Amino acid sequence: MQGAPTLRVEDDFAYLSTFLPAGWEAKAKELGALRRCRKVPDAATLLRVLLIHLAEGCSLRETAVRARHGGLVDLSDVAIMDRLRLSGEWFRWLAQQLLAPWLTPPARDLAGAARRVRLVDGSLVKEPGPTGSLWRLHYALQLPSLRADELRLTPAKGPDCGETFRRFAIRPGDLLLGDRGYGMAPGIAHVVAGGGDVLVRFGWHNLPLFEAPREAFDLFGRLRTLRGTALGDWPVSIEHEGACVRGRVCALKKSRQAAAGGRRRAREAARRHGNRVTPETLEAAGYVFVFTTLAVAALRPRQVLLGYRGRWQVELAFKRLKSLLGLGHPRKNDAQAAQAWLYGKLFVALLVETLMRAAESFSPWGYRLEPEARPQSQLVARDAVHAAPSPEHGEPVPEPPPGRRALGPDRLRSARDPEGTEPANGDVG
C-alpha cells in the first residue's frame, strides 16, 4: 500500500511567487527589509517566514518553531519581530503593486493637486488565546499609494470606541472616504471643522438631513423620482451642536439584480441580530446614496458616484482583510511594528484576492503560464495553415486541410491569452 502523498511546499510557493510583481526580491533589499543575509539567505525565505505569522495567524513564537522545524531558518521570535518591523515599506510596495491594476480612473481622479484622498476604516483585532483581548484598529490609507498615515487601537467595547471620522486628525485639503459606519453628523462636522471634505455612504436613519432651516429632507421621496439610470443630486445640510454643514446627496437606482441582492443581505443581517427588517430598509436597499461636502464645481454627481465606486472596489479588495485581521496581533506599543503588521495584512489580503480572481479562469494544469518572448510565428497552432503567404504579395492563400481552419487575427489573440480578461465590475454600489 502506497503512503499518502507528501505536501510540496516549495512547489506551492513557486506557484504563489508567479503572482508577485516584477522585481519583488530586489525591492526587499532596496526598501530595507533584507539588510543582511546572515541568517535569512534571500527575500523568498524572508517572505515565507513572515507569511506564517501574517497569513496563518501564528504567534511569533509559534512562527519561530515552524520555521525551524520546516528547515527555513533558525530565528527567535524577537528576531522575527525585528524582521517584520523592517519589512513595512516592502509590504506596502507589494500591496500597492497588486492593487494598482484594480484602481479605476475615477478613483484616481479624486486626487486633485491640493487634495489628500484618505480611505478610512476600522476592524476588530483579537489577541491569540481564549482570554485574548479584543481591540478595534482604526486606520487611514492614502489613495492610490496605500500609505498608512494614521493608525490607532481602541478597546472594542465601551464608550467612545466605535468607528467615526473623529478618530483621525484632519488637515486642510483632506478628502475622507468612508462607509456607512462613518456617515454620522459628529464625524462629518469634525472633518469640516478641520478644513477637509467627506464622501461617505450613510444609512437612511443615521444622518438627519435638511433642505431648509427646520425643514427635513425627504430622502425617500427624492429617491422615488429616479428612473432608469438617471442620477440624483440634491443640496442638503446637516446640523451638529449648533453648526450647519452644507453638502449634497448624490444617488442612483440599482439594477433589479443588485437591488434584490441588497434586500437579501438586509434580511439576513436582521435575522442574525434577531430583529425584524423595516420596510424603509428594504426600500433603501434598492438605491445607492452618498453624502459629500464637495461642491458641484469640484465634482459632478457622476464623478461623485464613480469616485465612491472606486472606493468600493478598494473595499472589495480589502474584504479578505476583514477576516485576516482576526489572526495574530500587532505590537500596540510599537508604531513601526504595528504599521508593518498592517501592511503585511494588506498584502496578504490582496494576494488572496488575486488568487481568487485567477481561479475564475480555469486552466487544465491548474496555474497560469508566464508569457514567453518568442517570435510571433511560433505562436501559431499546428492546426493553422503552414507558412501561409500574405495576400498583399499577390499569392493566393491556400485553403486549410479538411476539418481544419486557419486562425485569424482574433483567434490568434485568444491563443496568446488563453485565460482571457476579466470584465469590469459595473455595479456602482
N, C-alpha and C positions, 0 to 999 in steps of 0.2 A: 504493500500500500504506500503510495507516494505521500510525502509530507505536504503540509499546507504551503502554498506559495509565500515567499518572503516579500516584504514590502521594500520596494526600491525607492528609497527616499531621494537618492541622488538623481534618478530619472525624473521624479516629480518636481524637484527644484529646477532641473534643467528646463523642463516644460514651463514652469512658472516664470523663469527668467526671460522667456521669449516675450512676455507682456510688459517688461520693464522698458523705460525709454532708453534710447541710444546714449551711450556714454555714462551709464549709471555707476559703473565701477570707478571710473576716473573721477566722477564727482564726489565720491566718498573721500578721496584724498584732498581734492580741491577745497571742499567745504569743511574740512577738519574732523570728519567722523573717523578717519583712519590715519592718524598721525604717525603711529609706529606700528610695524608689523612684527613685533617681538613675539606675542602670543597669538594674535589674530593674524593669520597669514595674508588674507585678502578680503575684499569687500563682500564677496559671496558668503564667506564664513561668518562675517560680522552680521550680515542681514539674516542669515539662518538662525543665529543665536537670538537676536533681538525679536524675531518673529515668534519664537517660543513664548516670550513674555507678552508680546503685544497681541498676537493672533490667538494663541492658545489660552491666554489668560493666566498663565502660571506665575506664581510669585517669583521674585528674583532668586530666592534660594533654590526653589524647585527648578528654575531655568538653569542655574549653575549645575545642578545634579544631572539634568537631562543632557546638557551639552557635553559634560564629561563622559557619561556612560554612552552617549551616542558617538563618541570619537571625534567631536568637533573641536573643542578647545577645553582647556582646564583653567577656568576663571572662577573667582569668588563672586558672591552676589554683589559685593561692593564694587568690584571691578566691572561687572556688567552694568551696574548703575552709572558708573563713570562713562562707559562707552555710550550708553543711551543719552546721557546728558550732552555729549559732544555730537550726537547724531541729529539734533533737532533741525538744523538747516538742510541737511541731506534729505531727511524725510519730507520736509516742506517742499523741496525741489522735486522729489519723486511724485508727491501728491499733485503738485501743480502741473507737472508734465502729463500725468494721467488724466487730469480734469480738463486740460486745455482744449482738446477736440470737442468736448461736450458743451462748452460755453457758446451760446448763441450770440450773434452780433447785437441783438437788443440788450443783452446783459452787459456787453462791453460798452454800448452807447451810454449807459447810465453814468459812466465815469467821465465827467467833464473835466476841464483843465483845472478848475479850482475846487473839485469835489472829491471827497474821500468816501467811497462806497464801502459800507461795512455790513456784513451779514452777521446778525446776532442770533444766538440760540443758546439753549441750555439742555442738559441731560443729567440723569441720575448716575452716580458712581458709587458702587458698593465695594467696600474693602473686603478682601477674602476672609473666609471663615464664617462659622454660624453666628458669631456675635459681631461681625464686621459692621462698622458704622456706615450709614447711608448719607451721601453728600450730593449736592447739586452743583454741577460745573457750569458756570456761565462764561461764554467766550464770544469774542468778536473777531471775525476774519475779514480781511480786506479782499475785495474782488477787483481784478481777477488773480491777484498774486497769491491769495490764500495765506498771506502773512497774518499771524495772530497778533493783534496789537493790544489785547486785554484778556486776562484770564482771572476768574475769581471762583473760589469754592465757598459755599454756604451750607449749613445743615439743610437736609431735605425737608424737614418738618419744623414747624414753629412759626412765630410771627415774622413777617417781612422776609420770607425766604423764596418766594415764587419768582417766576420769570417776568421781568419788567425792564424797560429801557433805562430805568433809574439805576440799574447796576453799573452802567457804563459812563465814563467821562466823555463829555461832548466838547468838541471844538468847532468854531465856525467853518461851514463848508461840508460838514459831515452829512451823509445820507445813510440812514439806518434802515435796513430791510429786515422785517420780522414776520413771523406767522401769527396765527390768531391769538396766541398767548400774550403777545405784546400789543395788541390793539386795545389799549386802555388809556383813558384820559390822563391819569397822572404821569405815566411814562412818556406819552406824546408831548405833554406840556414841558417835561424835563428836557427833552431834546430841543424843542423850540426855544426854550429859555437859554440854552447853551449856544444858539446860533446855528442849529442843524435843521435837517428836514427828515421826514419819515415817509416810507412807502410800506404800508402794513396791511395785512388782511385782518379782518375783525369779525367777531360774532355779532349776529343781529341784535342780541340783547345786552352786549357788554359795552357798547360805546354809544351813549346818548348823543344824538345829532340834532342840530337846529339849523333852520334856514332863515330865521329872523329871530330877534330877541324874544325869548319865551315862546317861540313857535316851533314845535317839534317837527323834525324832518320825517316825512312819510316814506320810509325806505321801501317797504313792500309795494306801496302804491306806485313808486317810480320804477321799481324792477318789473312790475307787470306791464309796463308800457313798452318794454323791449321786445322786438320782433326779429326773428331770424338772427343775423349776425350784427345787428345794429349795436353800437356802443353807447353807453350812458355816461354822462359827465355832468355832475350837479354840484354847485357850490354849497358848502355846508360850514358849520362851525361847531366847535366843542367848547365846553366851559369846565374850568378846574380852579377851585379856590379863588373865584372872582376874576380870573383871567380868561380871555376869549382867544381861542386859536382857530384861525381860518384855514380851510382846506377844501378838498374836493373828494367826492365819491365817484370812482370810475367802475363801471360794471358791464358785464355782458352775460348773455344767456348761454348755459351749457347745452351741448348736444343732448339728444334724447338718451343715448347710451351713457354719457358721463353723468347726467342727472340721476339716472336710475342707480348707477354705482354710488353716487353720493348719498342717496336716500338709504341704500342698503347699509352703508357704513354707519350712518346715523342711527339706524335701528339696532345694529349690532353693539354700538357703543352704549346706547341706553340700556340694552339688555344686560351688558356686562356690569353696569353700575346699579342694576335693579331699578331703573327709572322708566318712566313712560315717555316716549318721544312726542314732542309737541307738534301740532300742525305747522307752526311757523318754522320750526327746524327743518321739517321735510320740504317746505316750500323754498327755504333759503338754500337747500342743497341743490337746487336747480340753477343756481347762478354763481358767478364769481364776482365779488365786490371787494374793493380795496379802498383805503383812505390814504391820501397823500397831502402833504403841505406844499408840494411843488406847484408853482403857478402854471397856467396853461401855456404861457410863453416859454417856459423852461421845458415842459414835457407834455406833448399832446396825449389825449386819452389812449390812443393805440399804443404809444410808446410806454405809457404807464403800465398797461396790462401786459405788454410783451416784456417789459422790464421785470415785472413780478414773475412772469413765466420763466425768465432766466433764473431768477432766484429759486423758483420752484424746481427747476431742473437740477440746480445745485443740491437742493434738499433731497431729491430723489437719489442723487449720487451719495449723499450722506446717510441715507436711511439705514445702511448696514451699521453705520457708526452708532446709531441709537441703541442697538443691542450689544455691539462690541464694547461700548463704554462700560458695560457692567462687568467686564472681565479685567481683573488687575486693578491697580490703583496708582494715582500719581503721588509724587512727594509733595505734600501740602506746604512744607516749609522750605522748598527749593523752587523758585520760579523758573529757572532754566530747565530743571528736570521735568517739571510739570508741563512746560511748553513743548519739550522734546517728546514727552509721552503723548501729548495731544496730537502733534504732527505725525507721530508713528501710528496712532489710531486712525487718523485721516487717511494715511497712506494705505493701511490695511483695508479700510472701508472701500476706498476707490479701487483697490486691486481686486477685491471680491466682486465689486460691481462690474469691472472689466471682464473678469472671468465669466460672470453670468451672461453678459452680452455676447461673449464669444461662444458660449454654449448654445445660443439660439441658432447659430449657423452650424448645421451638422456636417461632420466630415467622417467618413468611414474609419479613418485611422485615429480619430479622437483628438487631434490637435491641428493647428494651422501650420501651413508651410510658409517658410520665410521666402520672400522674393529673391530671385537669382538674377544676377547681371549677365544675361545671355543674349546673343543676337536674336532679333525678332523672329527670324526664320525658324529657329529651333523651338518656338512656342507653338507651332502649328501641329496639330494632332496628326497621327498617321492616317486617319480617315480623310484628311484633307487632300486636295489634288496635289500631286507631287510636282514641284517646280513649275507651277502654273505661270506662264508668261503674262505680262501685263497687256491689256488691250491697248494701252497707249502706244505700244511698239508695233502695232499693226498685225500682231499674230493672234490667231483665234485661241480662245481659252478652251481646252478640251473638257468634255463632259466627264464627271466623275464616274467610276465604275458603278454597275448596277447595285442598288441597295445602299449606296453611299452618297454623300453630298459634301460639297466644299463648305468650308467655314467662311462666312462673310465677315466684314469688319465687326459687326455687332457680336457675332458668335466668338470671334477671336478675343474680344474684350472679356466675355464670360469665361473663356478658357484661361485667361491670365488671372482672373479673380474669381475662382470657383465659389468662394463664400459669399460674394455679393456685398452690398452695402445695406445698412440698416435705414429704414425710413425714419424721418424725423418725427418726434412726438408732437402731434398737433393740438393736444389738449392744453389749453392755457392754464387751467386750474390744477 
